[in-house]
């Protein structure tokens, strides 16, 4: 048993926010009763906006080079123990072709902060994809760049950009990143992406070293202020050959709890069921859907590329990721009682109960 804080859940559902003390209380009293109730509310909220549809996005890992040296990340530049790769335009277009045949209508280009892929080079790739598949959405997850580069990619045809803030607390940020990285710069980049017109995604890790309740509250408050269209919350996973390789993994149940909080804070958000959850709990994706998630990533790359793109997961195996194939992912979604929305490209989710889909309208950008 324990203290049940359904009162705070109701307030969050009604107002979309709590003050810092109330949010901390909701996190501290994660009892069975409170958890069950917030999952119920999150699922009801998701269905108001999206029904039972779960969107599938096709990811293409284009490079595992990175200029940064984040203490938790397997792609950090000082990690000499992983083979590095970069895809060329033909590889990328080949994966897009295969994904399109499977029904994918959103392509996610993902890499470390690899400046080999210049603004012009990525813009050319975006133009190639949009020319071949004009109805498809292009989502980027390519790290921090200058605002002029964000604009260049947006004008080339990209409409979404994912940039995790990782932690909204500056002291915590410094403990898990090297001195040459800045939380202020990360936050500024997110606001620049919004100003440019992207549908913006952000998020953070749960259970990173030195993290406490106060810092998680800051993460949630920052997401509320940013008001992104996409939120991605994942458990911390220790990675071999990094500073934190001997630390414990983040708690999967807390990840689900936080996803439900985000669903009530940002009702129309696209909430991603992170594949890394499969490493800390069974049936993670199904449980994510029950907690309010409505988006999944399915890698379009070969197993070899997926093995090399080992960002967080020390225990990476193909068994963990065998569901990332589009058809298998669609099957998992159907088995969970939901609808696999593979062929949805850009969207607008308006703050009203009924579902609203349509092509991204630049005139309606933030």
N, C-alpha and C positions, 0 to 999 in steps of 0.2 A: 504494500500500500504506500503510504506517504502522503504528502500534501499534494492535492490535485488543483492545478491552476487553470481550470477551464474558463475561469473569469477573464484571465489575461488572453487566452485564445480568442474568446468572444470579442474582447476589445480590439485585438489585433485585426480580426476579420472585419470588424465594423469600421475601424478608423484607418487601417493600413499602416499603423505605426504604434509604438510604445515608447515611453521615455526610457532613459538608460537604466534606471533602477528596475523598472518593470521588465525590460528585456532580459536583464541579468537574472531576475527571479524566474522567468520562464525557462531560461537555460539551466538554472540550478535545480529546478524541480521537474526534471524530465522523468516523471513517474510513468508507470504503465498506463494509468488512466489518462494522464495529460497527453501522452504520446498517441494513444488510440484516438482521442478526441481531435487533436490537431491534424492527424492524418485524414480523418473523416472530413474536416472542414476544408483542408487543402484539396482533397479529391473533388469535393462538391464545387469548389471555386474553379478548378481546372476544367471541369465539365461544362461550366457556364460559358466558357470562352472557346473551348476546343472539342467538346464532346469527348469521345473515346479515341480520338486520333492521336497517334504518336508519329512525329515527323522523323524521317530517316535522312541524315546528311552523309554524303560520301566524302571521306577524307582522303587526301593524297599527301603523304609525307614527302616533301620535295628535297629536304636536306636535313642532316643531323649535325651540321657544323654550327657553332655558336660562338659569338665574340665575348659572351658573358661567362662568369664563373660562379653562378649561384651555388650556394653550399649544398643544396638538397638535390640538385638536378644531375642526372646521368649524362646529359649532353654538355656539361660545363667544359670550357675550352681546355682545362688542365687534365681532363680524363683521357689518358693515353691508352686505355684498355678497350676502347670500342672502335671498330672499323667505321670510317666516315664515308658518307656517300652524298652525291647530289644527282638529282634527276635532270635530264635535258628536256627540251620542249617536246620531242617525239615521245618520250616516256610519259610525260604528263598528259599529252593528248590521247595516248593509248589507254591510260587508266580512265580518262573521261569517257572515251568511247565505250569501254566495257561497262562502266557505271551507268551510262545513259541507256544501254541495252537492258539493264536490270531495272530501269525505271527511275533512277536517281535524277533529281532535278536541282540539287544544290551541291556544288563542288566546294570543298574546303581545302585550300592550299595551306599547308602547315609546315613550319620549320623552326629551327632555332634562330637566333638573331644573326643571320648569315648575310653579310653585306656583299658577298659575291653576287647575290641576286639584287642587282641595283634597282632603283626606281623604274628605269626605262625597261630593264629586262622583264620585271614582273608585269609591267604595263603591257608589254608585247604579248606575254602569255595570257593575260586576262583578255586582251583583244582577240586572240586566237580562239579561246574558249567561247567567248560571246558570239563570235562570227559563226562558229560551228554549231553552237547550241544557244540561240538567242533567247529562248524562253527560260533558260536555267539561271539560277542565282549563283553568284560567286562570293564565297566567304573567305576571308584571309585571317591567318593566325601567324604573323611573321615578325612579331616583336615590335620594339620601339623604333620609330623612324621620325624624320622631320615632317612637320605639318604639310609642307609642299609635296612630299612623297605620298602622304595619305590622300591629298587632293588629286594627284596624278592617277593613282590607282582607282579612286572613286570615279573619276571622269572616264577612265578606260572601261568601266563597267562593273567593278566590285561594289557590292551594296552592304556587306556585313564585315565587321572586323572584331575579332576576339583578342582581348588583351587582359589577362588576369592581373588584378592588383596584388594578389598573393596575401597581403596583410595591409590593413589600413592604418596600423600603428607604426609610427616612424621608428621608435626604439626597437620594436620587434623586427621591422624590416631590416635594420642594420645588423641584427643578430643572425639573419639567415641569408644575407647578401654581402658581397664585398663592398669596400668603401667607395668604389667608383660608380656604384649604382645608387639611384635616388628615388625614394617614394614620391617626392614632390614632382619629379619628372614623369614618373609613371602615371600619376593622377592627371597631370597636365596633358599627357598624351591622350588619355581617355576623354577628357573634355574637348580636345581638338578633334578627335574622331567624331564626337557628337556634333560639333559645330560644322564639320565638313558635310554631314548628312548621312553617315553610316548608321545602320542598325548595329548598335554596339553591344558587345558581350564582355562581361567581366566575372570575377569570382575569386575564391580563395581556397586554401587547403585547411583541413581540419586535423589537429593533432601534431602540428609542426613543433619542433623543439622550442621551448620558452613561451608557448602560447598559453593564455589564460582566458577566463570568461570575459574580462574587461575588453580584451583585444578582439574577441569574437563579436562582442556588442558593437565595437567600432566598425568591424567589417560589415555588419548588417546595416548600420546607420549610413555608412558610405554608399552601399548599394541603393538604399532608399533615396539618398540625395542625387546619385548619378542617374537613377531611373533607367537602367539599361534595358534593351529588348531581349537580351539573352543572359542567363546566369548559369555558371558552371561551378559547382562545389565538389571537391574531391577529397578523399582521405590522404593524409601524408603517408608516403611509402618510402622506407629507407632504401637507398640505392648503393650498391657496391661501388667502392672507390670514390666515395664522397665523404665529407666531414661527418655526416649524420648516418652513416651506414649501419651503426649498431643501435640506433634509436628504435623505439617501438612504433608500429604503424598507428595511424589515426583510427578512431573508432567509427565503424561503419554506421552504427545505429545513430550516432550523433550527426553524421552527414545527412541521413534521411530526415532527422528532426529539423535540422537547419533548412533543408530543402522545403519542408512544409511551412516553416516560418516565412521563407522568401516568397512562396506561392501566395500567402495571405498578405504580405507586404506589397507585392507587385503582381496583382492578379492575372494580368494578361501576358506575363513574361514567358519566354521559351525557357524551360528549365531542363537542363541536360542531365540525363542519366549517365554518369561517368563510367567508362569501362573499367577503370581501376578499382571500383567498388567490388568487382568480382574477386579480387584478391583478399578481401577482408571479411566477406560474408557470402553465404550461399543465396542463390536466386536474387542477386543484387538488383538486376534491372527490373524484375517484376516488382520487387519491394519499392524501387524508385518510382515506378508508375503509381503505386498505391500511395506514395507520399507526395504526389503532385507533379512529378516529372512528365514532360511530353515531347522530349526530343532525344534522339540517340545518334551517335556517330558510328558509321560502318566503314572501315578502311577499304579503299579500293586498290591498295597497293598489294604487291606480292608478299608472301610470308618473309622472304629475305629482307625486304625493306622494313617491314614491321618489326623484325627482330633487331635491326640496327637502330630504329627510332625508339630507343628505350629511355624515356625521359625520367620516370620516377620509379619504375617497378623493378626491384631487385629479383622478384620471383617470376619474372615474365616467362610465360610458356604459351605455346599455341593452344593448349587446352583452355587456358584462361580466356583467350581471345577468339576461340573458334566460332563464337556467335557473331563476330564482326562482319562476316560476309553478308551482303545485302539480303539475299534470299533467306539465309538462316535467321538473320535478325528479324525480318518480316514474319517468319514463322514463330519466333519467340514472342513477338508482340501479339500476334493472333492468339497464341496459346494463353496469353495473360488476359484475354477477353477484350483487348483493344483493337483498333484498326490501324494498320501500317500505312501511313500516308507517305508513300515513297515519292510519288510524282508531284509533290508540292514544291514550287520554287519560292520566289519572294512572296511576302505576305504583309498584311497590315492587321494587327490585332487591336481593335478599338475597345475602349473601356465601357463595354455594355454587355449585357448577358448573352445576346445571340452571337453566333460565330460570324466573323466577317473575313473573307479571304479575297485576295486580289493581287495584281501585280504591284510591286513597290512603286509608289508615286512620289517622285522627288519633290513635288510641290507640297507634300504633306510631311516632309522631313522635319525633325526638331529644330 
